[in-house]
Structures are given as C-alpha cells and as structure tokens.
Amino acid sequence: MMVRSLALALILSAGGAAHAADKPAVEAKNGWVRVLPGNLPAGGYLTFENRSDRALSIVGADSPQYGNAMIHRSSTDGGMGRMEMVDSVPLPAKGTLAFAPGGYHVMLMQPKQAVKPGEKITVTFTLSDGEKVPATLLARPANASGPTD
C-alpha cells in the first residue's frame, strides 16, 4: 500500500512539474497601443513578468505590422518632456517590468496599413539571452490611458 501511495505521489508531482515547465520564463501581458492618426508612430505599453532566477534585459522589438519598432524611454527634465531610444531595459529575476506612458515603451513606426482601435498588434521582443517573447497589444484610441479605460 505504501509503495502505491508513493508511486501515485510521484506521478502527480511530475505532472505538476511538467505543467509548470510549459509556462515561458518571461511572459508579456496586458499590452495595448495608443493609435495616432495617419502614419504617426504609435506607443506600445505592456507588462513583462520574469519567472526565471536570472536577470535579463529587453534588447529589441519587431512587429510584422510596422516597418520599425524601437524601445524608447520618456522622461521629464526641467519641465521639458523628452524621449530617447534605449539599447536595453533591465528585467529583474523573479520580477516584473512595466512599459507605461511616461516611461519605457515600444515605439512602433511606419505602419504597413492603417491600424484601427480594437485591432490586435503583434510584437516580438528579444531578450539579452536571445530568447523571443511574443506579445499581443490591443489598439486603443489616441486618448486612451490604459488597456481598458
């Protein structure tokens, strides 16, 4: 009886470990894009969750719906707003990173076709270890302040 119980416990715990291993180490969620009229660039925002024990960095982005995607950071200095391209953004081990208005964001430029609110934008982020993180960002109106407002 003891052997059966032990065998059953091992089988159940192995199934749980396999299920946990199915989740990616880094996940992107709650993504949205503030769509501007015409061919103006669009800012994309989302949250990254790093479940791994390793600190990583986000080093690039690409979208099939845009000609160019870059990581930018917005800041205010002496009352003047500014935006600059960054080469990488740290993603702490067992931590989260928010791309949000007024801070880090993905700048999507040169749309290949008009993007309307309600459409989904695909962006693939590249990590410092070479891994790719897929993300889906919901297109929102220019006056949106979040993914669901």
Contacts in CASP RR format, 6 or more apart in sequence:
PFRMAT RR
TARGET T0000
AUTHOR 0000-0000-0000
METHOD contacts of the structure
MODEL  1
MMVRSLALALILSAGGAAHAADKPAVEAKNGWVRVLPGNLPAGGYLTFEN
RSDRALSIVGADSPQYGNAMIHRSSTDGGMGRMEMVDSVPLPAKGTLAFA
PGGYHVMLMQPKQAVKPGEKITVTFTLSDGEKVPATLLARPANASGPTD
23 51 0 8 1.000
24 51 0 8 1.000
24 133 0 8 1.000
25 50 0 8 1.000
25 51 0 8 1.000
25 52 0 8 1.000
25 131 0 8 1.000
26 48 0 8 1.000
26 49 0 8 1.000
26 50 0 8 1.000
26 51 0 8 1.000
26 52 0 8 1.000
26 56 0 8 1.000
26 91 0 8 1.000
26 127 0 8 1.000
26 131 0 8 1.000
26 133 0 8 1.000
27 48 0 8 1.000
27 49 0 8 1.000
27 51 0 8 1.000
27 133 0 8 1.000
28 46 0 8 1.000
28 47 0 8 1.000
28 48 0 8 1.000
28 125 0 8 1.000
28 133 0 8 1.000
28 134 0 8 1.000
28 135 0 8 1.000
29 46 0 8 1.000
29 47 0 8 1.000
29 49 0 8 1.000
29 135 0 8 1.000
30 46 0 8 1.000
30 47 0 8 1.000
30 147 0 8 1.000
31 44 0 8 1.000
31 45 0 8 1.000
31 46 0 8 1.000
31 47 0 8 1.000
31 135 0 8 1.000
31 136 0 8 1.000
31 137 0 8 1.000
31 138 0 8 1.000
31 147 0 8 1.000
32 44 0 8 1.000
32 45 0 8 1.000
32 46 0 8 1.000
32 137 0 8 1.000
32 138 0 8 1.000
32 139 0 8 1.000
32 140 0 8 1.000
32 144 0 8 1.000
32 146 0 8 1.000
32 147 0 8 1.000
33 42 0 8 1.000
33 43 0 8 1.000
33 44 0 8 1.000
33 45 0 8 1.000
33 108 0 8 1.000
33 115 0 8 1.000
33 121 0 8 1.000
33 137 0 8 1.000
33 138 0 8 1.000
33 139 0 8 1.000
33 140 0 8 1.000
34 42 0 8 1.000
34 43 0 8 1.000
34 44 0 8 1.000
34 45 0 8 1.000
34 101 0 8 1.000
34 140 0 8 1.000
34 141 0 8 1.000
34 142 0 8 1.000
34 144 0 8 1.000
35 42 0 8 1.000
35 115 0 8 1.000
35 116 0 8 1.000
35 117 0 8 1.000
35 139 0 8 1.000
35 140 0 8 1.000
35 141 0 8 1.000
35 142 0 8 1.000
36 42 0 8 1.000
36 142 0 8 1.000
37 142 0 8 1.000
38 111 0 8 1.000
38 114 0 8 1.000
39 110 0 8 1.000
39 111 0 8 1.000
41 107 0 8 1.000
41 108 0 8 1.000
41 109 0 8 1.000
42 66 0 8 1.000
42 107 0 8 1.000
42 108 0 8 1.000
42 111 0 8 1.000
42 115 0 8 1.000
42 121 0 8 1.000
42 139 0 8 1.000
43 105 0 8 1.000
43 106 0 8 1.000
43 107 0 8 1.000
43 108 0 8 1.000
44 99 0 8 1.000
44 105 0 8 1.000
44 106 0 8 1.000
44 107 0 8 1.000
44 108 0 8 1.000
44 123 0 8 1.000
44 137 0 8 1.000
45 98 0 8 1.000
45 99 0 8 1.000
45 100 0 8 1.000
45 101 0 8 1.000
45 105 0 8 1.000
45 106 0 8 1.000
45 137 0 8 1.000
45 146 0 8 1.000
45 147 0 8 1.000
46 98 0 8 1.000
46 99 0 8 1.000
46 106 0 8 1.000
46 135 0 8 1.000
46 137 0 8 1.000
47 96 0 8 1.000
47 97 0 8 1.000
47 98 0 8 1.000
47 99 0 8 1.000
48 58 0 8 1.000
48 91 0 8 1.000
48 96 0 8 1.000
48 97 0 8 1.000
48 98 0 8 1.000
48 99 0 8 1.000
48 125 0 8 1.000
48 133 0 8 1.000
49 95 0 8 1.000
49 96 0 8 1.000
50 56 0 8 1.000
50 91 0 8 1.000
50 92 0 8 1.000
50 93 0 8 1.000
50 94 0 8 1.000
50 95 0 8 1.000
50 96 0 8 1.000
50 97 0 8 1.000
51 94 0 8 1.000
52 93 0 8 1.000
52 94 0 8 1.000
53 93 0 8 1.000
53 94 0 8 1.000
54 93 0 8 1.000
54 129 0 8 1.000
55 90 0 8 1.000
55 91 0 8 1.000
55 92 0 8 1.000
55 93 0 8 1.000
56 90 0 8 1.000
56 91 0 8 1.000
56 93 0 8 1.000
56 127 0 8 1.000
56 128 0 8 1.000
56 129 0 8 1.000
56 131 0 8 1.000
57 88 0 8 1.000
57 89 0 8 1.000
57 90 0 8 1.000
57 91 0 8 1.000
57 127 0 8 1.000
57 128 0 8 1.000
58 71 0 8 1.000
58 88 0 8 1.000
58 89 0 8 1.000
58 91 0 8 1.000
58 97 0 8 1.000
58 125 0 8 1.000
58 126 0 8 1.000
58 127 0 8 1.000
58 128 0 8 1.000
58 133 0 8 1.000
59 71 0 8 1.000
59 87 0 8 1.000
59 88 0 8 1.000
59 126 0 8 1.000
59 127 0 8 1.000
59 128 0 8 1.000
60 69 0 8 1.000
60 70 0 8 1.000
60 71 0 8 1.000
60 125 0 8 1.000
60 126 0 8 1.000
61 69 0 8 1.000
61 70 0 8 1.000
61 71 0 8 1.000
61 106 0 8 1.000
61 123 0 8 1.000
61 124 0 8 1.000
61 125 0 8 1.000
61 126 0 8 1.000
62 69 0 8 1.000
62 123 0 8 1.000
62 124 0 8 1.000
62 126 0 8 1.000
63 69 0 8 1.000
63 108 0 8 1.000
63 121 0 8 1.000
63 122 0 8 1.000
63 123 0 8 1.000
63 124 0 8 1.000
64 112 0 8 1.000
64 122 0 8 1.000
65 108 0 8 1.000
65 111 0 8 1.000
65 112 0 8 1.000
65 113 0 8 1.000
65 115 0 8 1.000
65 121 0 8 1.000
65 122 0 8 1.000
66 108 0 8 1.000
66 109 0 8 1.000
66 110 0 8 1.000
66 111 0 8 1.000
66 112 0 8 1.000
66 121 0 8 1.000
67 109 0 8 1.000
67 110 0 8 1.000
67 111 0 8 1.000
67 112 0 8 1.000
68 108 0 8 1.000
68 109 0 8 1.000
68 110 0 8 1.000
69 106 0 8 1.000
69 107 0 8 1.000
69 108 0 8 1.000
69 109 0 8 1.000
69 123 0 8 1.000
70 85 0 8 1.000
70 106 0 8 1.000
70 107 0 8 1.000
70 109 0 8 1.000
71 85 0 8 1.000
71 86 0 8 1.000
71 87 0 8 1.000
71 88 0 8 1.000
71 89 0 8 1.000
71 104 0 8 1.000
71 105 0 8 1.000
71 106 0 8 1.000
71 107 0 8 1.000
72 83 0 8 1.000
72 84 0 8 1.000
72 85 0 8 1.000
72 86 0 8 1.000
72 104 0 8 1.000
72 105 0 8 1.000
72 106 0 8 1.000
72 107 0 8 1.000
73 83 0 8 1.000
73 84 0 8 1.000
73 86 0 8 1.000
73 89 0 8 1.000
73 103 0 8 1.000
73 104 0 8 1.000
73 105 0 8 1.000
74 81 0 8 1.000
74 82 0 8 1.000
74 83 0 8 1.000
74 101 0 8 1.000
74 102 0 8 1.000
74 103 0 8 1.000
74 105 0 8 1.000
75 81 0 8 1.000
75 82 0 8 1.000
75 83 0 8 1.000
75 84 0 8 1.000
75 102 0 8 1.000
75 103 0 8 1.000
76 82 0 8 1.000
83 107 0 8 1.000
85 107 0 8 1.000
86 104 0 8 1.000
88 128 0 8 1.000
89 97 0 8 1.000
89 104 0 8 1.000
90 97 0 8 1.000
91 97 0 8 1.000
91 127 0 8 1.000
97 104 0 8 1.000
98 104 0 8 1.000
99 105 0 8 1.000
99 106 0 8 1.000
101 145 0 8 1.000
101 146 0 8 1.000
106 123 0 8 1.000
106 125 0 8 1.000
108 121 0 8 1.000
108 123 0 8 1.000
115 121 0 8 1.000
115 139 0 8 1.000
116 139 0 8 1.000
117 139 0 8 1.000
117 140 0 8 1.000
117 141 0 8 1.000
117 144 0 8 1.000
118 138 0 8 1.000
118 139 0 8 1.000
118 140 0 8 1.000
119 138 0 8 1.000
119 139 0 8 1.000
120 136 0 8 1.000
120 137 0 8 1.000
120 138 0 8 1.000
120 139 0 8 1.000
121 136 0 8 1.000
121 137 0 8 1.000
121 138 0 8 1.000
121 139 0 8 1.000
122 134 0 8 1.000
122 135 0 8 1.000
122 136 0 8 1.000
122 137 0 8 1.000
123 134 0 8 1.000
123 135 0 8 1.000
123 136 0 8 1.000
123 137 0 8 1.000
124 132 0 8 1.000
124 133 0 8 1.000
124 134 0 8 1.000
124 135 0 8 1.000
125 132 0 8 1.000
125 133 0 8 1.000
125 135 0 8 1.000
126 132 0 8 1.000
126 133 0 8 1.000
127 133 0 8 1.000
138 147 0 8 1.000
140 146 0 8 1.000
140 147 0 8 1.000
END
